């Protein structure tokens, strides 16, 4: 990636259909508030953020390629920012979108020195580190059609049309001043039209733009039949990125994973802040003596209330559980100040609090997942492997719904491929057996989509992990469990 200067890529394809199941679209905006000010209440840095955002709003109004950037420096503080609009919209709509993006990012990400936000028509990012004309390590956001069904009889013809549409759109983007390209292609055998669009930020050179778009195209074309984007039958796919990881292949994600969701309605609400601290402190105390590694607490005062719980993996020691939850409380306080809803995952524990009562109910979203990087075939007999994974997860689920700590682990032998699959599932301790079973089945169904694990490991994945707010799931072909377990032939 040394020669990659990818700052922003927008790639989408969509087909026009009549009847049947229409695509389900993810709601904009998508935003990521990443790094808090080192010195909380740093007014100088806050002024630089506001200066950059204000200048970009002014610059985008007159930009011929719908791209604007700005840098604000004062002493040792600096903020770098840029904004990009889609190349197929009017200047008026571009200006309105960037203006809305600046308002929303100020509201959602106060006191953050790095943040980015996507709307359907524009993208905006700022950072205290200079990311302009350089490699940016950042998230890739993507979504596809929900409940996709076959819209075509001739799948290879459809895939070929998608490839051609994206290739021709890329050629247009490379030569366009705004790095935007769009194309529509007829799939005569399936009687449909496919519309495609790609875009890079305006500072990229043609070859750099081509290189970066090809990374995303390669990702959605993995396994050559769009298995990574649409379950093999997707009528809609969209990827948004501020940067890419390596080859745009799945990555091992690092713990902790945290989600700071809803800011205080009244900023500086000390009563609500005290309730959060009370809940976190009590959970740390309670988890030390919990027989099922689960603890919850509720703190109320007047109209304010905070509900919280923590859960540790069932295969670890009490000492490690306590240490993990203690670390989680410290990290969530640091990363999510003034948020009335937040959650954090470590490898050994999970913690969540909310101003709305979520206890004793299945919370299935958000779902965080990651799979093996650069997965290759580890087995000759794929159906046998998939069958072993299913059986391992099913038996682990049966254990979890009857266990007091809602934890289940299993190891199964795949004799044909000469390997062992280790699986683990767990629900939070507030769920009843049927609720636990329902939650785990949601995750199992996700990784088993298209019946051959296309959503988790490209059909050949040696590792997969999914985390939700009420349950989690993991399988792997090496033993990751803290407690010993002997494999059996299933």
N, C-alpha and C positions, 0 to 999 in steps of 0.2 A: 504493500500500500504506500510505499515511499513516493511513488509518482502520482498518487491519488490526491486530488484537491477537492474532494466531494463535499460541498456544503449543503446542498439540498437537491433532492430528486423527487419528482412527483411522477408516478406511473400509474395508469389506470386503463383497464379495458372493460367494455360493457357491451352487451348485445341487446338489440331491440326485439322483443317478442310480444306475442299476443296470448292472453289467457295464461293458464297454468300457474306456476308459483313465481311471483315477481321477486326480484332481489330485495333483500333487507339491507338498508344502509345504516352504517354507524353514524351517530350524531356528532356533528362538529359543535363547538371546537374541541380539538384534542390538545391538551397542554401538559407540559412537563416542567415543574418547578424543581430545580435540582440542588443548588448549593446556597446555603444561607450565608449572610454576611458574617465574616469572621468576628467583627466587632458589632454586636447588635446595636441598632440605632445609629449606624454610621451614616450621618446626614450627607457627608461629602459624596460617598458612593451612591447614595440614593439620588442625589442631585444629578450625578452623571448618568444614571439609568434614565431618569426623566428627560435629561437633555438629549440623549441618544434617541429615545422614542419620539420625542417631539420633532427632532430634526428629520427623522425618517418619514414621518407623516408629511412634512413639508416637501421633502425631496421626491417622494414617490409620485406627487401630483404632476411633476414635470419630467419624469424619467421616460425616455423613449422606449426602453426595454422592460418597463415595469419592475425594475430592480433598484434598490437604494441601500446604501450602507452609511454608517456614521461611527465616529470614534470620539469619545469625550475623556479628556485627561485632566487630572488635578493632583499635583504632588505625586504620591505613589499609587494613587487610585486611577484606574482606567476602565472604561466600559466600551466594548465593541459590539456593534449590532448591524443586522441587515434584514431586509424584507423583500419578498418576491411575490408577485401576483401571477396568476395564470395568464397565458398569452392570448386567450380567446375571449377575454372580457373587455368591457369599455373602461376607459381611464377613470370615469366617474365611479364605477363599481370597484375598481382597484383601490382608489383613494378611500372609499367608504369602508372597505374590508380592512385595510391596514389601520385606519383610525379605530375601528371596533376592536381589532386585535390588541392595540396598545392599551385601550381602556380595560379590556378583559385581563390582560397579563398583569397590569398594575393592581387590579382587584384581587386576582387569584394568587399572585406570587409576590407579596410584599416582603421586603428584606431578603430577597433571593438575588444572588449575584450572577446566577445563570438560569435562564428560563427560555422556553420556546413554546410557540402556539401555532396550530394549524386550523385554518378554516377551509371550506371547500374552494374558495377563490384566492386565498393568499396564505402566506407563511411568514412568521416573524421570530427572530431569535436575538438574544443578547447574552454577553458573557464577559466576565472580568479577565478572562484569558483570550488572547488574540487567536481567533479561529479563522479569520479571513485568509483566504488563499493558503490554507493548511489543512491537515487531516483532523477531523473532528470525531472524537469517540462519543457516539450518542445513540439513542434508541431508534429502532425501525418500527414504525406502526403500520399494520396492515389489516385489512378486513376483506371478507368475501361474502358471497350471497348465502343467506341463512336458508336451511332446508332445501338446498339445491337438488334438482332432479334433472334427468336427461332431457335436454331440449333438442337433441339431434340424434339422428339415426347413424350418421357416419362420423364417429368421434375423431378419427385421424384427420379428416378433412377440416373439422372445426379447429383442432390444434394447429394444423398447418396455416389456416387463415389467421389465427391469433398471432402466430410467429411473424407472418408477413406484415400484418398491420403494425405491430410494434417495431419491426425492423425499418419500415418505411417512415414511420413517425419519428424514429431516432435519427434517420438521415436528414429529415427536415429540421429537427432540433439542432443538429450540429452546425448547420449553415445559417440558422436564423439568429438575428441579433439578440432576441429575447430568449434564446435557447428553448423554444417551445415547438413541439411538433404534434400534429394530429392527423389521423388517417381513418378512413372507413373502408372496410373490405367486405365483398359479397361472398358468402358461403353458399354456392348454388345447390349443392347436394342436400344441405339441411334447410335451405330456403330461409336463411337469416342474414342479417348484416351485423358485423362486429365493428364497434367504434373504439379507437385507441388513442391515448394521449400520453406524452412524456414531456418532462421539463427538468432542466438544470438551473442552477443560479446563474445570473448573468455574467459572473466573473470568470467562469470556466472557459477554457479553450476548447475547440471542437473535439480533439482527440480525448481530452479529459472527460468531456460530457459523454462521449460515446462509451468510454470505458466504464463510467459509473452507471449509466443506464443498463449496460450489458450485465452488470452485477445483479441488478434487480430482475432483469428478464431471465437470467439464468436461474435465479431463485424460484420464480413462479413456474419455470419450465422443468424443474427437477423431476426426475424419473420420466421425463419426456412427455408426460401426459397431464400436466398441470395439477399433479397430486398435492402440491404445497399450497395451491390457491384455488379452492373451489371443490376439493374432494374428487377431482377428476371430471366433474360435471358442472363446474361453476360458470354461471352466466355473467359474473361480475367479480372483478378483483382490483384492489387498490393498495398501493404501498407508498408510504410517506417516510422520508428519512432526513435527519439532519446530518447523518453520517452513516457509514457502513462498517461492519466487522469483517475484516479479511475478505473472503470470497462471498460474503453475504450468505454464508452457510449457518445453520443453527449453532449456537454457542452454549457452552456451559455457563450458566449465569451464577454470579457470586452472591453469597449471602452477606449481609442481610438484604431482604427485599422488603421495602416499606412503601406504604401508601398513605400520604397525608391528604385527607379528602375535603373536609368542610371547615372553613374558617369560622371563628366566633362571629355571631351576628353583631355583637357589640364589642368592638376591638378594645382589648385591655380589660375584659370582663374578669376581674380578679376572683370573683366567687366561683365562676366556672373553672378557672385555672386551679383553684384550691381543690375543687372536687376531683379534677383529673389527677392531681398529685396524691390525693387521699386514696383514690381507687388504685393507682399504681403501687403506692406504698403498701396497702393492705394485701394486694395480690402477691407481692414479693414475700410477705410474711406467711400468708396462707399456703403458698405452694410448697414451702419447706416441710409441711406436715401432711400434705395431701396424699392419701394412699393411691389415688388413681392419677396423680400428676396433673390434676386440673384444679383451678381455683377461679372464683369469680367474686366481684364486689360491686356494690352500688352505693353511690354517694349522692345524697339529695340535700338541697338547701333552697327554700322558697320555690321558684319556678324552674330552677336549674337542677338537672340530674345528669350523672355520668354512670354508664354501665360498662363494666369491663370484665374480661376473662383472659386466662392464659392456659395453654396446654403444652405439655412436653411429650416427646416421643416415649412410647411405652417400653422401649428396649434399653433405656439408659438408666443410670444410677440417680438416686435422689439428689446427691451432691451436684451432679452435672446439670440436673434439671433446675435446681435453685440458682446456680451460677448463670445459666442461660437466660432465665427470666429476669434476673437482676440486670444483666447486660442489656436485655431488650428494653426494659423500662428507662435505663439511662439514655439509650440511643434514640428512643421515640421522643423523649423530652427534648433532646438536642435537635433532632431533625424536624419535628412537627410542633413547634410552639404556636399557640393561639389557634390550634385546630381542634374542633369539637368531635372529629371522627378521625381515627388513625389506626393502622394495623402494621405489624412487622413480623416477618418470618426469619428465623434462623434455621440451621439444619436440624437442631435438636428441640426447638420450641417455637411457639407462636403466641402473640399477644395482640389484643384488640380492645379499643374502647370507643364509645359512641354516646352521643347525647340522646339517641333514640334506643329504646329497649330492643335489642336483637337476641337476647337470651332465650333459650328453648325454642329456637326456630332455625330452619335451614337457610343459611346465607350462601348462595352458590356463586356469587360474583363479588369482586373481580376474580378471575382465574389467572394465575401466573404459572407458566410452564416453560420448561427447557428440555432439550434433548441432546443427544451426542453430536459432537462436532465431527464433520467429515466422516459420517457413518459409512461403513462398508459392509458387504455381506459377511456375516459370521457363521452362516449355516448354508448347507446345501439344500435342505428340505424346509422351505419357508413356511408351508402350511403347518408342519409339525411344530416349528418355533412359535408361530402365532397361537396355536392351540395350547401350548404349554403356558404361554403368558396369560391367556384367558383363564386357564384352570388355576394358576398360581394366585391371580388376583381374586378370583371367585372364592377360593378357600380362605385366603387372607381376610376377605370381607366377612365370611361366615364367622371367623374367629373374632373379628372386631365388634360385630353387633351383639355378641354374647359376653364380651369382656367388660369388666367394670371401667377400665381405662380406654375403652373403645379403640383398642389397638390390635392389629392382627398382622402377622408375618408368616411367610411361607416360602419354601424353596422346592422347586420341581426340576426333575431330570428330563432333559431332552436327549434321549438316547441316540436318535438318528443323527443329530448334529454334534453330539459329544460335548454338551455344555449344560450348565445349571442356571436356571433363572430364579433370582431372588426377588420377592415382592413384599411390599409393605403398604398397608392402608391405615388411616386413623381418622376418627371424627373427634370433635370437641366433646367434652364430658357432659354438656347440657343436652345432647341429643338422645332421644329414645332409639331403641334398636331399629324400628322401621324408618325413622328419619335418617339415621346413620346409613342404612342400606340404600336409601334413595339418593343421598348426597354422593356416596361413592359411585353409585351406578351412573350418575351424571358425568363424572370424570372418566369412568371406564368407557362409557359410550363415546366420549370425545376422542380418546386415543384409539378406539376400535373403529372409527369411521371408515367407510369403504371396506370394512371387514379385514383389512390387512395392515392396520396401523399406519396408514398414510399420513395421519395428522401428527404422529409422534415417532419420528425416526425414519421417515421416508420409506416405510415398509421394511427397512432393514436395521432399525435402531436397536443398539445394544443397551440403551439407557433412556429412560423417560421419567420425568417428574412433573406432577401437577399439584398446585396449591390453591385451595379456595378458603374462604373465611370460615367454613364449618367442617371441612375435611381435606385430606391430602392423600396422594397416591404416588407410589414410586416402584419401578421395577428396574432390574439391572442384571447383567450376566456375570457380575462379580459380587462377592459378599460385602455389602455396605452396612450390615446390621451390627449393632453394638453387642448383642447377645448371641451366643452360638446357636445355630439351627442346622439340623441335618436334612439334606435333600431327600425327597422320596420320588418314586416313579409314579406319575399321575396317569 
